[in-house]
Amino acid sequence: MRTLTEIKPEINPELKWFFYPTRLIFFIIFTFFPIFAYGVTIEGEVRDIGSGDLLIGANVQLEEISVGAHSDSRGTYRLIDIPDGQYTIHVSYIGYETRKESIRVDADESPVLQVNFEMKPSVLPGRELVITGNRATEGKTPIAFSNMDRQKIRDANQGQDIPMLISETPNMLSYSESGSGIGYSHLKIRGFNQQRVNVMINNIPLNDPEDHQVYWVDLLDFAESVQDIQVQRGVGNAMYGLTGFGGSVNILTENFSDAKGISMTAGYGDFDTRKYTVHFRSGLIENRYAIYGRYSRALSEGFRENSDIDGWAYFIGAARYDQNMTTKINIYGGPFTLNAAWDATSEEELERNRRANPSHGHPNVLTTDNFNQPHYEMHHEWHLSDRATLNNTLFYILGQGYYESYKSDEDLVDYGYNYYEDDGEWIEETDLTRQKWVKKYQIGWIPRLNLSHSGNRGKLSLGGEFNTFASEHWGEVKWMSHLPPDASPNKRYYDYDGKKQWATLYVHENFSVTPNLMLLSELQLQRKSRTMEQKPAGNFFGKYLNYYVVDYTFLNPKLGLNYNPTEQITLFGNFSMGHREPTDADLFDTWDGADDFGVNPLFAESDTIYHGDGSIKYVEWDDPLTVNETVYDFEFGAGYGDDLRRIKLNLYRMSFKNEIVPMGALREDGSPIRGNADKTLHQGIEISGYFEPNDHFSLDGNISLSQNEFKEFIQYDWGAEIDREGNSIALFPSLIGNLKAAAKYSVSKSEVLNLSALIRHVGKQYLDNTNNEERTVDPYTILGFSAVLRTDRFSKFGSLTFKLWVNNLFDEEYETSGYYDPYHGYDEASGSYIGSAYYFPAPGRNFYGSVTIDF
């Protein structure tokens, strides 16, 4: 068995040019930033005067020169390059009395002025019910995590989907199917795809209950309404509902501000990408209410051919603050229409055309996707006492839409018709256009009771999550080249329902054993039930109708310790056990689904159910061939931080039982299907660091090395049993690294310029489990550049922010993901199949720019 010290991932030879742009960037920054640097830095913390809790998102302003900032995820703020003079600092936070303090700035006395604020609660409760709910805290929570606060989000936001926005966090891989970063986007943490990562908005699960997928396309321009993002790596905690293996992404939306205003943004970039956004903030009304609204329009032709998207999005929020209660309501969503880019492009076709998109069945009939999924949330927090708080969240998610595609030479029987004769010709196949529809809803309730221990020694949380989900899937044929005599408009050729109910209960304890030692312990119980029922439609009747109910019960413990031997050093370790049930596709078929005629689900036993007249009603299935996955996760971390630098080290070892992989089992006819690998191992090292020698320059980077391999796995391939023990698992990169240099210049008293350069490297990924070097996604290294200029020069009309991004500066050709198709073609001479690699190509050098005006 190999250990972490034996991992020797290959480094892309092209990394040799990594040092040249890096040296150039550093030379420019260190040479020129003193020219623009002047003034004093004002910094400090914002806390609750009673509890000492850090306040995140507090508004800090200098009244005389309209310079401001928000306190970050550590409750700290920073105002840089303040000229000498007398100023008034204005600090506000919803639920607290406004603080004002007069200060004198003199660069000769000190280049840094420390001003801390302790905020006194007003008649309002003064605590944001979402912001600190399930968040990991530096020096207290024994897990690996990264935060991205509001300012970082605003500076990085190119109008792209969330996965592209957080791609700089450790051990994260993101890509877009269209190449534009808008539409169907994906993220991976530690190589685990987003179906195995918990994604939440305001602690509400975003993963689809049936296929566990995350459809970012339903949330166009969502980053504009995001306050904060925390990415946790490893098995998620009990308060995050369902189990995430790679990690958890918790997105917190707009933290209503007591500062009112309107902002407008317009952006344009390559691929004719356009984005328009309008924000409205009411500020605090009558010391009790706040309203927020956003409207966005996003359009792009996409990098790949015929991958256009056109959609609009909205976010409406309202809050009411009472003496001991806070209530928030959020409504967001928006419809879209796009031309699909779901399919990867073959290696041969990419050599001819980098922008090729094979997702369309006919060059003149494009595959289109049309969907709308609004979200409705209500959050309520009730402060029962100084030590007890009750949180309740209710949510409702409703989705409906379809995709339309052209298919050639389709069998009539598969679409609910019989063969027929037409002018002496026997018709069995037809070209057609079909629509596949889905309508679904999800209703959930998330209660949590927090009980603080006396002496500020931690907190006990008791809670759960209760959900019900239902979906209806059906297909309609809209056009046929050969129209059967019994054809009728809008006839459904398949129709099935999916249902899922699940509940979780948990107890979560954070206890301060000593002032320097924090204990985390938790236990979660999950109970899930999934139903699939095919209904009569087309040729689906009798023995072709399938039905199953599958139940799961999981018990997930977690135990961890966090020790701070000094104020600068943190050590932690934890153990978690997690379970995750198969998706609907894992239960039905590797190659086909419940919408394909004559296909049975992947179960070991069946029972035929009859009508009273003896005819077959349906077939009931039991004992699924694909079982749930189990992981045992061991983590150890260490960190050091002071005023200039932070460095973190994390080691992990995730041992899996029954990890679900392709070609892990066989049907009775010998065909390979999705199944479980007996034992697999994922282990690695994650290192991140941050260096800020002064207020004008910072260096931020991370590197992750990992080993992902089969320990016990027999792959089945049409009669052959192949031992894959020791092989790397497909699409898990062994090396991911980021290095970002940023500079902040005060061009004048009213203008601040931010420059940054990001170098990103992703190591080799195998396309299948054979470890064949010809079946890989090659490693790649890319460089990006951004500039942000904020100015109050035109303060009569509001402040202006100009942004410019140059992505893939050196115009590298690379691919982000893909797969291998062993049945790409057939060689008549040899009587064997010919395989081919398929890839999702990334765009070359591309630009995006935007301008924002804040009133």
N, C-alpha and C positions, 0 to 999 in steps of 0.2 A: 504494500500500500504506500503510495507516494504521500509525502507531507508537503506543507506549504513551501518549505525551503527548497523543494525539488522542482517547483514550477518554473519553467524556463520559456515563457512566451516569446515568440519571435517579434522583433521590432522591424517595422517597415523600413527598408533601406532608404526610402525617400525622406525619412526623418533627418537625413544629413543636412537638408536645406532648411530644417527647422530653425537652426541657430542664426541664419542670415537675416530673415525678417525680424527675429527677436532682437538681435543686436541693433538693427536699424531703428526699431520702435523705441528701445531704451535710450539710444543716443539722442533721438529727437526730444523725448520727454525730459531727460536729465539736462539737456542743453538749454532748452527754451523755457521750462516752467519757472525758473527764477525771474525771467523777464516779466511775467504776468503776476507773480505772487506778491502779495502785499497784505497788510492788515493783520487783525487778530482773530483767533478762533474762539468762539464761545461754545461751550459744550456742557452737558450735565445730564442728570437723570430726572425723570418725572415719576413720582410715587404717590400712593394713597397715604395720607397722613396718619390714618389709624392702623391699617393692616401692614403697611409697608410694601404692598404689592406694586410692581412696576405697571405703569399705564402705557399701553401700546396704542399709538396713533394720536397722541395728544398734539394739538396744534400750537406751535411755538413761533411767534412773530416778533420782529423788531418794528415798532410802529413808525419810526421816522423814515425808514428807507425801504419798506415793503419787502424785507428779506425774511424768509421763513423756512420751517422744516417740520416734519412730524417725528415723534419719538418712534424708534424702530422696535423690532421684536425683543430687544433687551431693555426697552424703556429709556433709551438714550437718544439725545438729539445733538446736532452739531450745526453751527452756523460759521462759515469760514470767510476769511478775507474781509473782515469788518473794519472799516476805517476808524481812526481815532475820533472820539467824540462822546457825547452824552446820549444814552438811548433808554427807551422803555421796552422791556420784554413783556409781551402779552402771551399768557399761556391759558389755553382753554381745553376743556374735555367735557363731553356730555355727562351730566350727572354730578359735576363738580363746580364749585365756585371759581370764577375766573380769577387768575392771579396776575398782578402787574408788579414789576420790580424795576426800579431805576438803576442803571449801571453806568460806569464810566470806563471807556475803552482807551487804553494807552499802550501802544506797541512797545514803548521804551521800558515800561514796567514789567510786562509779561506778554509773550506771544500767544498764550492760552489762558482764557478766563473761564474758571469753573463756576457754573451757576446751577444749583440743583433746586428742584421745586417739590414741595409736599402739598398735594391738593386736598382740600377739604370738601367732603361730599355736600351737595346742596340738598334740597328737598327730594331730589331724585336719588335712585339707588346707586347710580354712578359706577356700575360695573357692566361691561359688555358681555352679554350672555353667550356669545359665540366665540369670541377671540381666545379665551384661555381655557375653554372647556376640556378638550382632549389633547392639548398641546404638550409636547415634550419641552422641558426646561433645562437649559445649560447648567451643569453642576448638580442637578437633582434627579433627572430621569436617566436610568441606565440603558440607553439605546443610542444607536447611530442615527443622526438626523441632520437636515439642513433647512435653513429658513430663507425665504425670499420675501423681503418686505415691500411695501407699496412703492417706494422710490426706485428700487431695483427693477420692479415689474414695469413701471412706467418707462424707465430708460431702455429696457430690453424689448419692449413690445413693438413689433413690426406689423401688428395686425394679424399675426399668425396664431395657430391653435396653441393651447397650453403646453402640449408635449415639446414643441419647439422652444417655448419660453424657458422651460426648466432644464433644458438639455445640458447646461453647464454644471449641474449638481453631480456629486460623485456617483460613479458606476451607473450612469444614465445614458441610454441610447434612444434617440428620437428620429423619426422619419415620417415623410408624407408621401402618400401614394401618387398624388399628382405632381409632386415636386415643388409646389408653390407654398407649402406650409399651411394651406387652408383646405378644409374638407375632411377627408378620411386620413387622420394622422394617428401615429402609434408611439407609444413609449415602452421602454423596457428598463427594469431595475434589476441589476445583477444578472441580466440576461433573460429574466422572466418576463414574458409579454404581459400586456396590460390586462389580459383575462385573468392573470394570477397576481395582479396588483390591486389592492383596494384603493379606489378613487372615490372621494367624497366632496360634496359641496356643503359647507356649513354642517359637517358631520352626517349628512344624508348620503346614502350610497348612490353612486352614479353607474356602477357596473350593471349591465342588463341582467335581470334574474335568470333568463334562459341560457344565453350563450356566454355570460360573464364579460362580454365585450364592452368597451367604452366608446361611444359614438360622439366624438368631439365635434363632428359636423353639425350636431344639433345646437351647438353653443358658439356660434360665430361671434368673433370679436369679444369673447367673454372676459378676456384679461382686462378690458377697460373698466370692469366692475369688480375687480378683485382687490382686496385689501392686503392679503397675506397668503403665502403658500408654504406649507411645511411638508417636506419629504422625509419619511422615516424609512429606514432600510431594515430588512429582516421581517420576521413574522410580526404582524401588527398586534397592538394591545387589544384587550377585551372590549374596550369602549368603542372600537372601530367596527363593531358588528361582525361581518363575515371575515374569514381569514384571508389575509394577503400573504403570499409566500415571498415574493421579491421585496415587497415593502408596501407603504401606504402613502397616498398623496391626498392631503386635506387642504381644500381650497376654501378660504374664507372671503366672503363677498363684502361689499361696501360697508365700512364702519361709519355710520351716519355722523357727519360733522356738524358742529354748531356754527360753522362758517358757511354762509350761503353764497351761491354763485352759479354761473353758467360757463361751460367750456365747450368748444367746438374743435374737432380735428378733421383734417383732410389729408389723405395719404395716397401716394402713387408709386408704382414700381414696375419692374420688368414683368413680362407675361400679362401686360395690361391690367395689373392688379390695382384695384381702387378700393379705398375705404373711407367712409364718412361717418362721423360719430358726433352726437350731441349729448351733453350731460346737463342735468339740473339738480341742484341741491338747495333745499329750502332753508337750511340752518335750523336752529331750534326755535320753534313757534310756541309762544306763550309758556316757555320753560317746560314744555311737556311733549310736543310733537316734532317729528322730523320726517321729511319726504325726500326721496331720491328717485331719479329717473334717467334712463339712457335709451337712445335709439341709435342703431348702427345699420349701415348698408355695406356689404362686402361683395366684390365681384373680382373674378380673375379668370383668365383663359387657361391658366395652368402651364407648367413647363412641358408636360407630356401632351401630345396631340389630342385634341378633343377631350380635354379634362376641365372644361369650363365649370364655374360655379357662380350662382347668383342667389344671394340670400339676404335677409334682413333679420335683425334681432332687437329685442327689447329687454329692459330690466326695470321693474317698478318696485320700489320698496317704501315702506312706511313704518314708523316706530312711535310708540307711546311710552313715556316714562312716568311712572307713578312712585309713590313714597317707597314701597317695598317691592315693586314689580316692574318688569320691562317686557314689552310685547313688540315683536317685529313680524312683519308680513313681507315676503318676497314673491314676486311673480316674474318669471323670465322664460325666454325661449325665442322662437322665430322660425318661419318656414324657409326652406331652401330648395333649389333645383340644381342638379349638377349632371354633367356627363361623366360616366364612371371611368375610373382608372384602377379598378380593383386588381386586375391581372398583371403579373410581372411579364417582362418581355424576354424572349429567348435570346441566348447569347449571339446566335447568328444574326438575328434581326437588329440587335443593338449595334453590331459592327456596321450595319448599313445606315441606321437611323437612331440616334441617341434619344429622340423624342417619341419613338414608336409606342403606341398604346393598343394592345390587342384585346381590350375589354369590350369591343363592339363587334357584333356578329356580321355586320354589313357596313361597307364604307359610307353608304348613304342613309343608314338607319342606326342612329347612335343609341347606346344604352343609357337611359336617363334614370335618375333617382330623385324622388320627390317625397319630402317628409316634413312633419311638424310635430314637435314634442314639447309642449309647455310644462313648466314646473311651478307648483304652488307650495309655498312653505309658510308655516307659522311657528315662531319660536317664542317661548314664554319662560321667564325666569322670576321666581318668587323667593325673596329673602325671608325665610321663616324666622330666622334669628341671626345673631352675629356669627353663629357657628353652623347654621344649616341653610342650605339653598336647594330648592327644587326646580329642576329644568324639565320642560316638556317641549317636544317638537312634533308637529303633525305635518305630513306632506302628502301630496297627490301629484303623480306624474301621468300624463296622458299622451299617447303617441299614435299617429296614424299616417300611413303613406304607402307608396309602392315604388317599385322600379320596373321599367319597361325595357325589353330587349328583343332583338331579332334572333331567330333560330332557323337554321336550314336543315332540311331532310329529317324532320322529326317524325317519329312514329305516331300515327293517329291514335292508337290505343292509349298512349301515355297521356293524351289530352281529352280522354273521355269519349272518343268516337270509334266506330267500327270501320273496317276496311270496306270500300265500296267500288262499284264499277261505273266508269264515266266514258261514254262513247267507245265501249269495247276495251277500255284500258282499266286495269285493276290498280286502284290507288291505295297505297299503304303509307306513304310518307308525304309530308307537305312542308313548305316554308311557312313561317308564321311569326307574328309579333305577340308577345304575351306580357301580361302584367302580374307581378307577384305582390300581393297586398299583406299588410299586417296592421292590426289595431290592438292596442294594449293599454293597460292601466296598472298602476301600482299605488297602493295606499299604505302608509306607515305611521307608526307612533314610536317615538324614542324618549322614554322617561329616564331621568337620572336624579338621584338624591345625593348631594355632597354634604358630608359631615366633617368639619374641621376639628382636629385635635387641639386640646388646650395647649397653651404655650407655643403656638405656631409650630407644632411638631408633625405636620402633615395633614393628610386628608383621606377619608374613607368614602368611596363612591359605590353606590348600589344602583343598578339600572338594568336596562334591557332594550330590545328592539323587536317590534312586532310588525310583520308585513303580510300583505296579501297581494297577489299578482295574478292577472289573467290576460291571455292573448288569444286572438283569432287570426289564423293565417289562411289565405285562400289565393287561388290563381284564376285568371281570366284570359282567354284568347281574344285579341282585338282585331286580328287580321290573319287570313290564311290564303295561300296561293291556290290550294285545292279545297274548296268549300264542300264539306259533306252535306248530304240532303237533310240531315237532322240538326244542322248547325243552328244555334240560336244566340242572340247577342247577350253578352255579359254572363255566359254560362260558366259556372265554376267547375274546373277540372280536378281540383283538390280542395279540401277544406278540413282543417284540424284546429283543435283548441289546446292551449297549454295553460296549466294552472300551477301556482306554487304558493305555498304558505310556509313561513318560517318565523321562529321566535328564538331570541337569545336572552339569557339572564346572566348577570355577572356580578362579581364582587371584586373591587379594585382598591388596593391599599397602598398608599405612599406614606411611609412612617419614618420619622427622623429618629434613629436609634441613638445617635449622638449628634452634636452640631455638625460633624463632618461626615457622618455616615447615614445614607438614606436607603431604606429597604423598599423595594417594590414587589408586591405579590398580588396575584390575581387568579381567578378561576372563572371560566366562561362555559356555559352550557348552551349548545345549539341543537335545535330540533327543526328539521326541514322535511317537507313533503312535496313531491313533484308529480304532476299528472299530465299525460299526453293522450288525447282522444281524437282519432280520425273520424270524420263524419261522412256520410254518403255524398258523393259528388263525382261526376264523370263516371269512370269505370271503377271507382273506389266503392265497393259494396261487399257484404258478406265476408269471405275469407281474406279480402284485401284491406279490411278495416282493422287497425291495431289499437290497442289500449294498454296502458300500464300506469301503475302508481309505484313510486319509489320513495322510501322513507330513509332518513339519515338522522343519527343522534351522535353528536360529538362533544367531547369534554376537552377543553383546551386550557392547560395551566401555564403560568409564566412566573418566573422568580428572578429577581435581579437586585444588585447592590451597586450603589454609587458612593465612592469615597473621595473626599477632597483633602489630601494631606496638607496642602497649602492653598492659599487663595488663587494661585496660578495653575495648580495641577489638579486634574480630575482623572480618576480611574473608575472603570465600571465593568461589570460582567452580567450576563443574563442567560437564562435557558428558557426556551419556549417549545411547546409542542402544538402543532396546528394540523387541522384537517380541512380538506376542500373536496366537495362533491364533483362528479363529472358534469360537463355541460350537456345541453340537449343533443349536440352533435356527437359527443362521446358516447351517448346512450343509443343513438340510432344507427349511424353508419359512417364509415370513413369517407366513402366516395359519394354517397347519396343521402337524402334526407326524407322526412315525413311527407314532403311534397312530390316525391318520385314514386310512380306507380310500381307495385309489385315488390317493394323493398321492405324487409322485415327489420325490426329493431334488434339491437345486439343483446339478446337475453338468452339464458340457457334453457328456460322452460316456458311452455305455452299451454294455454287451455282454451279450447274452442267453445264459445258461448252461443247457444241456439235460441231461436225464436220458438214460440209455442207450436208453430206448424212444422218444426224440424229444420227449417232453413237456418243457415249460419248468420248470426247477428254480428259478431266480431271475434277477434282473437285477443285474449288477454295474456300478457307476458309477465314473467317473474324471473328473479335472479339475474341481474345485469352482469354481462361479461366484464365490463369495465367498472372497477370499484374505486372508492374514494382514495385520494392521495393522503399520505401522512408524512410530516416532516418533524425532525428533531433539530432545533436550531440552537447552537452555542455561539455566543458572541463575547468578545473582550475588546475594550476600548481604553484609550488613554488620550489625554489632551493637555496642552499647555497654552496659556494665554496671558498676555499683559497688554499694556497700552499700545504697543507697536506691532505685535505679531500674535498669531494663533496657529497652532498646528494640532491636528487630530490623527490618530491612528486607530483603525478598527480591524480586527481579525474575526472572521466568521467561518463556521463549519456547519453546513446544512445537510443532514443525512436524510434521504428520502426513502420511503417504502411505497411502492406502487405508483411511482410517478407516471403520468399518462403521456405516452409517446406514440407516434405513428408506427404502424406495422408491428405492434406488440402482441397480436393474437391472430388466430385463424378462424374463418368460417368453416362449416362442414365441407364446402366445395373446394377448400384449399386457398381461397382468396384472402390476402392479408388485410387486416383491419386494425383500427386504433385499439391500443390496449395498454396494460401496465408493465413497466419495467420493475423487476423485483427490488433492486437496490440501485440508487444513484447517489452521487456525491457532488455537492457544490461548496467550494471553499475558496477563500481569497483574502486579500489584503487591500484595504482602502486607506489612502493617505490624503489628507487635504491640509492646505495651509493658506494663511493670509498674512501679508506684510504691508504695513502702512507707516513708513518712516516719518511722514508729515501729512498735512492736510491736502496736499496737492498730488500725491502719487500713491498708488496701491498696486500690489501684486497678489493675485488670487489664483490658486491652482489646486488640482487634485489628480491622483492617479490610482487606478484600480487594477489589480492583477488577480486573476481567478483561474481555478481549475474546475471544469464541469464535465464529469465523466460517468459512464456506466460502470457499476461495480458488479452487478449481476443482471444480464439482459440477453435474452434469446430473441433475435429478430426473425420473423416469419416472412418468407417471400416465395409464394406459389410453389409450395412443396419443399422449399429449402429452409433449414434452420441454421441461422448464422449467429455465432457467439460474438457479441459486441462488447464483452467485458474489457474495460480499459480505454474504449474509444471515447472521444469527445462528443458531447451532445450537440446536435445541430443548432445553429443560430445563437450560440452563447459566445460572445467575444471574450477572449482571455485577457485583453488589455484595452482600457479606456482611459484617456487622459485629457485634461484641459489646462490651459495656462492663459490667464487674462491679465494684461497690464492696463491700468487706467490712470488718467491724469485729469486733474481739475484745475482750470485756470480762471482767474478773475480778470477778464479782459478790461473791464471798467467797473465803476461802482454799481452799475445797473445790469451788467452782463456777465454771465458765467458760462464757460465752455468746458464740456466734458468730452474727453477723447478716450477710446478704448480699443484694444486689439485682442482678439481671442484666437488662440491656436488650439485645434482639437484633433485628437488622434483616436481612431478606432481600429482595433486589431482584427485579425482574420476571423471569419466566421465560416464554419462548415455548413454546406447546404443540406446535407443528410448525415446519417450516422455511420457512413462507411469510412470516414477520414480520408477520402480520396482527395488529393491535393488539387485535382482539376475541377472539383466541385466545391468551390469556395467563393465567398465574397471577399475580395482582396482588401487588405488593410488600407486605410487612407488617412491623410493628414491635410487639413484645410485651415485657411487663415481668413478671419473676418475682421472688419473694421467698422467703428461707429463713431459718430460725432453728435453731440447734443448741445445746442446753444439756447440759453434762457436769457431773456432780456426784458427789462421794464422800461426801456427807452421810450416806448409809446404807452406809458402807464395810463394816459387818459382813456385809452381804448382797452386796457387790460394788458396782462403779461403775455409774451409770445414765447413759444418753444419750437425750435427748428431741429429736426432729427434727420440723420442720414446714415444708412447702413450699406456697406459693400460686403456681400457674402461671397465666399470662395474667391478671394482676391486674386489668386494665381490661376484661376480657371482650370482647376483639376477635373479630370473625368473620373468619377467614382460611382459606386453603387452602395446602397444602404442596407438592403435586405433581399430576400429572394427564396427560391426553393429549387429542388431538382426533380424533374419529371422523367422517370425511367422509361415511360411509354410514349415519348415524344413522337416517334416515328417507327416504321416497320421496314426492315430490310428483307425483301422477297428472296434475294439470293441466299442469304444465310439463314433465313427463317427465324430471325431474332429481332427484338425491339432495339431501337436506338434512343438513348436518353439525351437530355439537354438541360443545361442550367438556365434558370429564369431569374431575372433581376429587376429590382426597382431602381432606375437610374436617378441620380441627383442632378440638379442643374449646374451649369458652369457659373462663371462670374455673373452676379446679378445685383441689382440695386433696389433700394426702397427708401423713400423719403416722406416726411410728414411735417405739417405745421399745426400747432395747437394754440388757440387763444383762450385765455382764462379771464372772465369778467368778474 
